[in-house]
Amino acid sequence: MNYHFSKHVDLPFDEAIEAVTKSLAERGFGVLTRIDVKATLEKKLDVEFRPYTILGACNPDFAYQALQHEDKIGTMLPCNVIVQQRDDGIVEVSAVDPVASMQSVDNPELGSIATNVRGLLQETIEAL
């Protein structure tokens, strides 16, 4: 099973981040964190890296449901979505597959929640 789904987008890097954020919001997700991996690696390690941003997306309704069934599930939240400009210049957006993530948790109650979140994340990526 693949742990993510991805799509190449015909947008400049910064516009892709804006488009992803908007697409997530249309499906009930907020972006709780935004990690600029390129800037962090340059600052901490003094290395060059391609544009790469991790967006920590959360749908409060589904997060609340999951937390009611599994109190440690916060270790797997939020759902990460990445925007990266590959070495060939192509901008790619990828989202975690929550169904794949939840397979490591022995709690059947999380299955339907993960399936619903997967559908929304897939819609988010497909809409770009």
BALO-133606 format. One line per 5 residues: for each residue x, y, z negated of N, C-alpha, C. Coordinates in steps of 0.1 Angstrom, whole numbers, plus 5000, padded with zeros to 4 digits. Last residue first. Layout:
X:Y:Z:X:Y:Z:X:Y:Z | ...
//
This chain:
4934:5204:5076:4944:5213:5080:4947:5214:5095 | 4917:5184:5070:4911:5197:5074:4921:5207:5078 | 4932:5163:5061:4926:5162:5074:4921:5175:5079 | 4938:5171:5034:4948:5170:5044:4943:5170:5058 | 4911:5171:5023:4920:5183:5022:4931:5183:5033
4904:5144:5027:4897:5155:5034:4905:5168:5034 | 4922:5133:5009:4923:5130:5023:4916:5140:5031 | 4912:5143:4985:4926:5147:4989:4928:5144:5004 | 4887:5131:4985:4888:5146:4985:4902:5150:4990 | 4894:5104:4983:4886:5109:4994:4887:5124:4996
4908:5104:4959:4915:5100:4971:4907:5106:4983 | 4887:5109:4941:4898:5119:4943:4905:5116:4956 | 4873:5085:4944:4867:5098:4947:4877:5109:4950 | 4892:5066:4935:4887:5065:4949:4880:5079:4953 | 4895:5074:4909:4906:5075:4918:4902:5075:4932
4869:5067:4899:4874:5081:4899:4885:5083:4909 | 4869:5040:4903:4859:5048:4911:4864:5063:4910 | 4891:5032:4885:4890:5029:4899:4881:5038:4908 | 4889:5036:4858:4896:5046:4866:4894:5044:4881 | 4879:5013:4847:4870:5025:4847:4876:5036:4856
4899:4994:4845:4890:4994:4857:4881:5006:4858 | 4930:4997:4836:4917:5003:4832:4908:5004:4844 | 4960:4996:4836:4951:4985:4834:4938:4990:4828 | 4978:5013:4860:4971:5015:4847:4960:5004:4847 | 4988:5010:4885:4997:5006:4874:4990:5008:4860
4969:5019:4901:4970:5005:4901:4979:5001:4889 | 4970:5047:4903:4962:5041:4892:4963:5026:4891 | 4984:5052:4926:4990:5055:4913:4983:5048:4902 | 4966:5043:4946:4979:5036:4944:4985:5039:4931 | 4947:5062:4942:4943:5048:4940:4956:5040:4938
4959:5087:4948:4956:5083:4934:4952:5069:4931 | 4984:5093:4968:4972:5085:4968:4969:5081:4954 | 4996:5127:4971:4997:5114:4965:4983:5106:4967 | 5000:5142:5003:4993:5141:4990:4995:5127:4985 | 5018:5164:5024:5016:5151:5019:5009:5152:5006
5026:5181:5054:5018:5182:5041:5015:5167:5037 | 5052:5195:5072:5044:5183:5069:5038:5185:5055 | 5065:5211:5099:5060:5213:5086:5050:5201:5083 | 5095:5207:5117:5081:5204:5116:5077:5205:5101 | 5123:5210:5118:5114:5222:5119:5100:5219:5117
5138:5188:5114:5135:5191:5128:5126:5203:5129 | 5138:5186:5086:5150:5191:5093:5148:5194:5107 | 5106:5198:5075:5116:5188:5077:5128:5194:5085 | 5093:5215:5050:5097:5218:5064:5108:5208:5067 | 5065:5205:5030:5079:5205:5033:5082:5208:5048
5044:5204:5004:5046:5210:5017:5061:5211:5019 | 5026:5180:4985:5039:5186:4989:5037:5193:5003 | 5007:5175:4957:5006:5177:4971:5019:5185:4975 | 4999:5155:4929:5008:5163:4936:5006:5163:4951 | 4975:5159:4904:4978:5152:4917:4987:5161:4925
4989:5165:4871:4979:5166:4882:4983:5158:4894 | 4988:5132:4858:4981:5144:4863:4991:5155:4863 | 4999:5112:4844:4998:5110:4859:4991:5122:4865 | 4997:5117:4818:5010:5115:4823:5011:5114:4838 | 4970:5117:4814:4976:5130:4816:4990:5128:4821
4963:5092:4805:4963:5094:4820:4969:5108:4823 | 4960:5085:4779:4974:5088:4784:4974:5091:4799 | 4933:5080:4775:4938:5092:4769:4953:5095:4773 | 4908:5071:4796:4922:5068:4794:4930:5080:4788 | 4883:5081:4798:4885:5066:4799:4899:5062:4795
4885:5108:4796:4876:5102:4787:4878:5086:4787 | 4903:5114:4817:4907:5115:4803:4898:5109:4793 | 4885:5111:4839:4897:5102:4837:4902:5102:4822 | 4868:5133:4835:4863:5119:4835:4874:5109:4832 | 4887:5154:4837:4879:5152:4824:4874:5138:4824
4894:5151:4863:4904:5150:4853:4897:5147:4840 | 4870:5156:4877:4876:5143:4877:4886:5141:4866 | 4867:5184:4869:4856:5174:4867:4862:5160:4866 | 4891:5197:4878:4887:5196:4864:4877:5185:4861 | 4914:5187:4899:4900:5188:4900:4895:5186:4885
4946:5200:4906:4937:5194:4896:4923:5197:4899 | 4979:5199:4919:4965:5201:4921:4956:5194:4911 | 5008:5212:4922:5002:5204:4912:4987:5207:4912 | 5029:5213:4949:5017:5219:4943:5010:5209:4934 | 5061:5217:4958:5052:5208:4952:5041:5216:4945
5079:5225:4987:5072:5230:4975:5062:5219:4971 | 5107:5232:5005:5099:5221:4999:5092:5226:4987 | 5130:5240:5030:5118:5245:5023:5109:5233:5018 | 5161:5221:5023:5150:5226:5032:5138:5232:5024 | 5189:5233:5005:5178:5223:5007:5168:5229:5016
5221:5237:4992:5211:5241:5002:5201:5229:5004 | 5231:5240:4958:5230:5233:4970:5219:5239:4979 | 5234:5247:4931:5241:5254:4941:5242:5246:4954 | 5218:5236:4911:5229:5228:4916:5237:5235:4927 | 5200:5256:4903:5205:5247:4893:5218:5239:4898
5194:5272:4927:5198:5278:4914:5205:5268:4905 | 5188:5252:4946:5199:5262:4949:5204:5269:4936 | 5168:5239:4934:5180:5232:4937:5192:5241:4939 | 5148:5259:4933:5153:5253:4920:5167:5246:4923 | 5144:5265:4960:5149:5275:4951:5155:5269:4938
5133:5240:4968:5145:5246:4975:5152:5256:4965 | 5110:5237:4952:5122:5228:4950:5134:5234:4956 | 5089:5254:4936:5098:5257:4948:5110:5249:4946 | 5060:5244:4924:5074:5242:4922:5081:5244:4935 | 5032:5253:4908:5038:5255:4921:5053:5254:4919
5003:5241:4891:5017:5244:4892:5022:5245:4906 | 4976:5241:4896:4980:5244:4883:4995:5248:4882 | 4952:5249:4919:4967:5246:4918:4972:5251:4905 | 4921:5232:4918:4929:5243:4916:4944:5239:4916 | 4895:5217:4937:4908:5216:4931:4914:5230:4929
4872:5217:4952:4871:5217:4938:4884:5216:4930 | 4874:5220:4979:4871:5206:4974:4871:5205:4959 | 4884:5245:4983:4871:5241:4989:4866:5228:4985 | 4909:5242:4972:4899:5249:4965:4885:5246:4970 | 4923:5228:4993:4921:5222:4980:4909:5229:4972
4923:5248:5012:4916:5235:5015:4913:5228:5002 | 4939:5267:5000:4925:5270:5003:4917:5257:5005 | 4963:5253:4998:4957:5258:4986:4942:5261:4988 | 4968:5249:5025:4966:5237:5016:4959:5242:5004 | 4972:5275:5034:4961:5267:5040:4958:5255:5031
4995:5283:5019:4982:5290:5018:4970:5282:5023 | 5013:5264:5030:5010:5264:5016:4997:5271:5013 | 5013:5273:5057:5008:5260:5054:5005:5258:5039 | 5025:5298:5055:5011:5297:5058:5005:5283:5056 | 5051:5290:5049:5043:5297:5039:5028:5297:5042
5058:5275:5074:5058:5269:5060:5049:5276:5050 | 5035:5279:5101:5048:5282:5094:5046:5277:5080 | 5018:5251:5116:5018:5264:5108:5032:5266:5103 | 5007:5226:5124:5012:5236:5133:5011:5250:5127 | 5015:5198:5104:5007:5209:5107:5014:5219:5116
5013:5163:5099:5021:5174:5104:5012:5186:5107 | 5004:5146:5069:5000:5152:5082:5010:5163:5086 | 4999:5118:5048:5006:5130:5053:5001:5134:5066 | 4995:5101:5017:4990:5103:5031:4996:5117:5035 | 5011:5076:4996:5007:5090:5000:5001:5090:5013
5018:5051:4991:5015:5059:4979:5012:5073:4983 | 5005:5022:5008:5012:5035:5009:5009:5043:4996 | 5008:4988:5000:5000:5000:5000:5009:5012:5000
//
